[in-house]
């Protein structure tokens, strides 16, 4: 491997390579004019079934299963490989051009909510569900929600990028981020040794935030890196991950806006609860 000598002034190399090179750029703002579609339900979600997207669809499905019929939603797919996140409509909803983004049409004008953690908190507070009410337990849920938001970039953009997507495999970044990912798994494992869920005995949005990243990793569903990271060593994380994976709403939420993998696991868009029913 040749050492990289940074130039005095960095310039954007659009030929940098990598699976997602075409969607990354050093500037913000829209690249084309296109309005976001709007369906019939109060909540309009624009997303993709990446871990950050799964957080929100799982919460919606959990709310509906709990009986909150007014949590019905349309889930529109945002194909980040085609630059959908850079449309004028999407940038107006989320100036950061990342998925997911939610529009709440029960307010006038509609309220935009971007950043997955903000969406989880908004919906949990809106429906009074999956967020502990006592100050101590609520704070614990917030501790872990914000832990996930700060930690996952090391797993996703760090380890995941260099291990699975970088055009050239390099030992230093893979080893560096593998070490940090395993440290984070150990943080979770030690905590879950004494707790059923992240905030205590009750399932909450903290679990919904962490599970699509670290739970999926523990179950071998993320980057196919389970063996490489010896995820079986984190037995308490595996127990917790299995418990959450068994929830019907989680299984449904994982399918929404998913366009890869086994055909039975895919549902490009969701506009009605019947869309998730098994096909005859």
C-alpha positions as CSV (number, residue, x, y, z in Angstrom):
1,X,0.0,0.0,0.0
2,X,1.3,3.4,-1.0
3,X,1.2,6.1,1.7
4,X,-1.1,9.0,0.8
5,X,0.4,12.4,0.9
6,X,-2.4,15.0,1.3
7,X,-2.1,17.9,-1.1
8,X,-1.9,21.5,0.2
9,X,-5.5,22.0,-1.0
10,X,-8.0,19.2,-1.3
11,X,-10.2,19.0,-4.4
12,X,-13.2,16.8,-5.1
13,X,-12.2,13.7,-7.0
14,X,-15.4,12.4,-8.5
15,X,-13.6,9.3,-9.7
16,X,-12.8,8.2,-6.1
17,X,-14.6,4.9,-6.5
18,X,-16.5,2.8,-4.1
19,X,-20.0,1.5,-4.2
20,X,-21.5,4.8,-3.0
21,X,-19.1,7.2,-4.6
22,X,-21.8,8.6,-6.9
23,X,-24.0,9.8,-4.0
24,X,-21.3,11.6,-2.0
25,X,-20.3,15.1,-2.7
26,X,-18.8,18.0,-0.8
27,X,-21.7,20.4,-1.3
28,X,-25.3,20.5,-0.1
29,X,-28.5,21.6,-1.9
30,X,-30.7,20.1,-4.7
31,X,-29.5,18.8,-8.0
32,X,-32.9,18.7,-9.7
33,X,-36.4,19.9,-9.3
34,X,-38.9,17.3,-8.2
35,X,-41.7,17.5,-5.6
36,X,-42.2,14.7,-3.0
37,X,-45.3,12.6,-3.5
38,X,-48.0,12.8,-0.9
39,X,-50.3,9.9,0.0
40,X,-53.5,9.6,1.9
41,X,-52.2,9.2,5.5
42,X,-51.3,11.8,8.1
43,X,-47.7,10.8,8.1
44,X,-45.5,10.7,5.0
45,X,-42.2,8.9,5.3
46,X,-39.5,9.1,2.6
47,X,-36.9,6.5,3.3
48,X,-35.0,3.3,2.4
49,X,-34.6,0.2,4.5
50,X,-31.1,0.9,5.7
51,X,-30.6,0.6,9.5
52,X,-31.6,4.3,9.9
53,X,-34.7,3.8,7.9
54,X,-35.7,0.6,9.7
55,X,-35.7,2.4,13.0
56,X,-38.7,4.5,11.9
57,X,-40.8,1.9,10.1
58,X,-40.4,-0.4,13.1
59,X,-41.8,2.3,15.4
60,X,-44.7,2.9,13.0
61,X,-45.6,-0.8,12.9
62,X,-45.2,-1.0,16.7
63,X,-47.5,1.9,17.2
64,X,-50.1,0.5,14.8
65,X,-49.9,-2.9,16.6
66,X,-50.5,-1.1,19.9
67,X,-53.7,0.2,18.5
68,X,-52.7,3.7,17.5
69,X,-54.7,3.8,14.2
70,X,-53.9,7.4,13.7
71,X,-50.3,6.4,13.2
72,X,-51.0,5.2,9.7
73,X,-48.4,6.2,7.2
74,X,-47.3,6.2,3.6
75,X,-43.7,5.0,3.1
76,X,-42.2,6.2,-0.2
77,X,-38.9,4.8,-1.3
78,X,-35.9,7.2,-1.8
79,X,-33.4,5.5,-4.0
80,X,-30.1,7.0,-2.8
81,X,-28.2,5.3,-5.6
82,X,-30.2,7.4,-8.1
83,X,-29.9,10.7,-6.1
84,X,-33.5,10.9,-5.1
85,X,-32.3,12.5,-1.8
86,X,-31.0,15.5,-3.8
87,X,-34.4,16.5,-5.3
88,X,-35.7,20.0,-4.5
89,X,-38.6,18.5,-2.6
90,X,-36.4,16.2,-0.5
91,X,-33.9,18.9,0.3
92,X,-36.7,21.2,1.5
93,X,-37.8,18.4,3.9
94,X,-34.3,17.5,4.9
95,X,-31.5,20.0,4.1
96,X,-29.0,17.3,5.1
97,X,-30.2,15.0,2.2
98,X,-30.0,11.8,4.2
99,X,-32.7,9.3,4.8
100,X,-35.2,9.1,6.5
101,X,-37.3,12.2,6.6
102,X,-40.9,12.4,7.9
103,X,-43.6,15.0,7.1
104,X,-46.5,15.3,9.6
105,X,-49.6,16.5,7.7
106,X,-51.7,16.8,10.8
107,X,-50.2,20.3,11.3
108,X,-50.6,23.4,9.2
109,X,-48.2,23.8,7.5
110,X,-46.9,20.3,7.7
111,X,-44.1,19.7,10.1
112,X,-40.8,18.3,8.8
113,X,-38.8,15.9,11.0
114,X,-35.3,14.8,9.9
115,X,-32.7,12.7,11.6
116,X,-33.9,9.3,12.7
117,X,-33.4,9.9,16.4
118,X,-35.5,13.0,16.2
119,X,-38.3,11.1,14.3
120,X,-38.3,8.4,17.0
121,X,-38.6,11.0,19.8
122,X,-41.3,13.0,17.9
123,X,-43.5,10.0,17.4
124,X,-43.0,8.5,20.8
125,X,-44.0,11.8,22.4
126,X,-46.8,12.3,20.0
127,X,-48.4,9.0,20.9
128,X,-47.2,8.6,24.4
129,X,-45.7,5.2,23.7
130,X,-42.3,3.4,23.8
131,X,-40.8,6.2,26.0
132,X,-40.6,5.7,29.7
133,X,-42.6,8.3,31.7
134,X,-40.5,8.5,34.9
135,X,-37.7,11.0,34.7
136,X,-35.0,8.4,35.6
137,X,-36.1,5.8,33.0
138,X,-36.8,8.4,30.4
139,X,-33.3,9.8,30.8
140,X,-31.9,6.3,30.5
141,X,-33.7,5.8,27.2
142,X,-32.4,9.2,26.0
143,X,-28.9,8.3,27.1
144,X,-29.0,5.2,24.8
145,X,-30.8,6.9,22.0
146,X,-28.1,9.6,21.8
147,X,-25.4,6.9,22.3
148,X,-26.6,5.2,19.2
149,X,-26.7,8.4,17.1
150,X,-23.2,9.2,18.1
151,X,-21.8,5.7,17.9
152,X,-23.3,4.2,14.7
153,X,-21.2,6.3,12.3
154,X,-18.2,4.3,13.5
155,X,-20.0,1.1,12.6
156,X,-21.6,2.3,9.4
157,X,-19.4,5.0,7.7
158,X,-16.4,3.7,9.5
159,X,-16.2,-0.1,9.7
160,X,-18.9,-0.9,7.2
161,X,-17.5,1.4,4.5
162,X,-13.9,0.1,4.7
163,X,-14.8,-3.5,5.3
164,X,-17.6,-3.9,2.7
165,X,-17.7,-1.0,0.3
166,X,-14.3,0.7,-0.2
167,X,-12.8,0.0,-3.6
168,X,-9.5,-1.0,-2.0
169,X,-9.2,-3.1,1.2
170,X,-6.8,-1.3,3.7
171,X,-5.7,-2.9,6.9
172,X,-5.4,0.3,9.0
173,X,-9.0,1.7,8.7
174,X,-10.5,-1.8,8.8
175,X,-8.6,-2.7,12.0
176,X,-9.2,0.7,13.5
177,X,-12.9,0.6,13.1
178,X,-13.2,-3.1,13.8
179,X,-11.6,-2.3,17.2
180,X,-14.1,0.5,17.9
181,X,-17.1,-1.6,16.7
182,X,-16.1,-4.4,19.1
183,X,-15.7,-1.9,21.9
184,X,-19.2,-0.7,21.3
185,X,-20.5,-4.2,21.2
186,X,-18.9,-4.8,24.6
187,X,-20.5,-1.6,26.0
188,X,-23.9,-3.0,25.0
189,X,-23.1,-6.5,26.2
190,X,-22.1,-5.4,29.6
191,X,-25.2,-3.2,29.9
192,X,-27.6,-5.9,28.7
193,X,-26.1,-8.4,31.1
194,X,-28.2,-6.7,33.8
195,X,-31.1,-5.3,31.7
196,X,-33.8,-6.9,29.6
197,X,-33.8,-3.8,27.3
198,X,-31.8,-0.7,26.9
199,X,-33.8,1.5,29.2
200,X,-34.6,-1.3,31.7
201,X,-37.4,-3.8,31.7
202,X,-39.4,-2.1,29.0
203,X,-38.9,-2.0,25.3
204,X,-38.5,1.6,24.0
205,X,-37.3,3.7,21.2
206,X,-33.8,3.2,22.4
207,X,-34.0,-0.4,21.5
208,X,-35.6,0.5,18.1
209,X,-32.7,2.9,17.4
210,X,-29.9,0.4,18.4
211,X,-31.4,-2.9,17.1
212,X,-31.2,-2.2,13.3
213,X,-27.4,-1.5,13.6
214,X,-26.1,-3.6,16.5
215,X,-28.8,-6.1,16.7
216,X,-28.5,-6.8,13.0
217,X,-24.8,-7.1,13.4
218,X,-25.2,-9.6,16.3
219,X,-27.6,-11.7,14.1
220,X,-25.2,-11.7,11.1
221,X,-27.4,-9.4,9.0
222,X,-25.1,-6.5,8.6
223,X,-22.1,-6.5,6.3
224,X,-21.8,-10.3,6.6
225,X,-19.2,-9.5,9.3
226,X,-20.4,-11.6,12.1
227,X,-17.6,-14.1,12.0
228,X,-15.0,-11.5,11.4
229,X,-16.1,-9.6,14.5
230,X,-16.8,-12.8,16.6
231,X,-20.3,-11.4,17.4
232,X,-21.2,-14.7,19.1
233,X,-19.0,-13.6,22.0
234,X,-21.6,-10.9,22.9
235,X,-24.1,-13.3,24.3
236,X,-26.3,-10.7,26.0
237,X,-26.5,-8.7,22.8
238,X,-27.5,-11.8,20.9
239,X,-30.2,-12.6,23.4
240,X,-31.6,-9.1,23.2
241,X,-31.3,-9.1,19.4
242,X,-33.2,-12.4,19.1
243,X,-36.0,-11.1,21.5
244,X,-36.6,-8.0,19.4
245,X,-36.3,-9.8,16.0
246,X,-39.2,-12.1,17.2
247,X,-41.6,-9.2,17.4
248,X,-44.1,-9.2,14.5
249,X,-43.9,-5.4,14.1
250,X,-40.1,-5.6,13.8
251,X,-40.4,-8.2,11.0
252,X,-42.9,-5.9,9.2
253,X,-40.9,-2.8,9.7
254,X,-37.7,-4.4,8.2
255,X,-39.6,-5.1,5.0
256,X,-40.8,-1.6,4.3
257,X,-38.8,0.3,1.6
258,X,-36.6,-2.8,1.2
259,X,-35.6,-3.6,-2.4
260,X,-32.8,-6.2,-1.9
261,X,-32.5,-9.6,-0.5
262,X,-35.0,-12.4,-0.6
263,X,-38.2,-11.4,-2.5
264,X,-40.4,-12.2,0.4
265,X,-38.5,-9.7,2.6
266,X,-39.1,-6.8,0.2
267,X,-41.7,-4.1,0.0
268,X,-40.6,-1.1,-2.0
269,X,-43.4,1.1,-0.7
270,X,-46.1,0.9,1.9
271,X,-49.4,2.7,1.6
272,X,-51.7,0.5,3.5
273,X,-51.5,-2.2,6.2
274,X,-52.6,-4.8,3.6
275,X,-49.4,-4.2,1.7
276,X,-47.6,-6.2,4.4
277,X,-49.9,-9.1,4.3
278,X,-48.6,-12.4,2.8
279,X,-49.4,-12.7,-0.9
280,X,-51.7,-15.6,-1.8
